[in-house]
């Protein structure tokens, strides 16, 4: 009976690990937690915007167009990120513009009790100089000092243009 129980326990653990594995994951970067998604799963906000049109890695990316002004993005309570409120956020992702000059922004938004308390948009229009190629975008933002553990941070790309483009492989870290 004990042998059967041990086999059952091992098989259950393997099944649990397989069920929980995916391509959205917490990783360690420079001894700090980072969040990474290759957009193969809908775990973060905007999962309904994932498409199979084109991808930097895997099969899916987030399409922004005249019907979708906001990309797939990261959302998390600050209390769930670490023991202390982060001071800086680093963002890394890939963009694909079929044509240059598309107006869009990387947005950092922080909400408290359902109301926005901080919003910062980083223009991306001039980040792409070659159309029809994936381009890696890396940037960091300093966060406000008055943040609280129950504040929610949201990170996504916003298109204020009606033209189609794609985003993939989003990594967020708090150095």
N, C-alpha and C positions, 0 to 999 in steps of 0.2 A: 504494500500500500504506500509506503514512504517513497519507493522508487517511482511509482506512478505519479505521486504528488510532485516530486522533483521534476519529472519530465513535463508535467502539465505547467509547472511554474516557469520553466525555461521556454516552452512554446508560447506561453502567454506573454512573457517579456519580449520575445522576438516579434510576435504579432503586434504588440503595443508600439514597439519602436518603428516598425514598418508603417503602421497607421499614422504615427505622429511625424514621420519624416516627410520632408517636402523640400521645396526650393526656397521657401521663405524661412529664414533662420536668424537666430542670434549668433553672432560670431565675436571673437575677441580680436581687436585691432589695437596694438600698442597698449596692452593691459587694460583697455576700456571696452565696454560692451558696444557692439555695433549691430545694426539691424540690416539685413540684406534680403532683397527679393529679385529673382530673375523673372518674375511675373508669370510663373507657370501655375500659380494658385491664387485664389481670390481672398487671401486672409486680411489684407489691409483695406483701406477705403478706396472705393472706385473700382472694385473688381469687375464690375459690369462693363468696364471700358477696355477689357483685354480682348485682343483680336489675334488671329493667325495670319494677317496680311503679310507681315514682315517682322523679323526679330533679330536682335543683336546676338542673343543666345537662346537656346531652347526653341519653342514654337510660338510663344506669345509675346506681345508687347502692348503698350497702352497707346491707343490712337486718339489724337485730339483732332477735331474737325468742326464743321459748322453745327453739329449736333452735340458735341462733347467738348466743352470749354475747359474741363478740369481732368487731369490725368489720374491714373492710379496713384495712390500716395500713402505716406506713412502717417499714422495717428497713434498717440500713446499718452497716457497720463504721465506727468513728470515724476510722480512718486514711483512709477513702475520702471523707470530708467536706471535709477541708482539710489544710493544712500544720500546723495546731496543733489541739489538742484544744479543742472548743467549750466555752465557759463557760455559755452560755445557749442555749435553744432556744425559738423562737416557733412557735406552732401556730395555724393558721387553718382553719376548716372550717364546714360548714353542717349543721344538725340539723333534722329534721322529726319532731315528736312528734304523733301523732294525738290524744293527750290529754295534759294536763299532769300533772306529778307522777311521771313515769317516772324510776326510779332508775338512773343510769348515771354513769360516770366517764371522763374523758380520762386515759389511762395513759401514763406515761413509764417504760420498763423498760430497764435496762442489764444485759447479761450478759457474763460473762467465762468462757471455757472451758466454756460450756454451763450455767453456774450464775448465778443472779440475784445481782447485787451492789448494785442500786439499784432501788427501785420507788416511784413516786409517783402517786397518783390524785387528780385534781382533780374534785370532784363537779359534775355537770351538771344535776341535778334541778331546781334553781331558775333555771337559765338560760333556760328556756322558759316564757313567761307566756301565750302565745297558741297554742292547739292548731291543727293543720292548716295551719301556715305554716312556711316555711323561715326559720331564724334563724341568722345568722352568729355564730360563736363565735371569739373571739380571746383568746389567753392566752400567757404566757411562763413559763418555768421556769428556775431557776438549777440547773445541773448540779453534781454533786460534784467536788471538786478532784482526787481521786485516780484519775481515769480514765486508761486506757491506750489506745494506738492500736488494739489488737486487741479492744477491747470493742465489743459490738454494741448499738446503740440501737434500741429498738422503740417506736413511738408508735401508739396505737389507742384506740378507745372500747370500754369494757367495760360490759356491761349486767348488773347484778345484779337485774334485774327480768325477768319473763317476757313483758311486753308488747312489741308490735312498734313499732319506730321506725326512722328512716333517717338516714344520714350521707352527705354528698357533698362534692366539691371540697375536698380536703385539701391544704394547703400547709404545708411545714415549712421554717423558715429558721434559720440560726445566726448571729445578729447579732454 
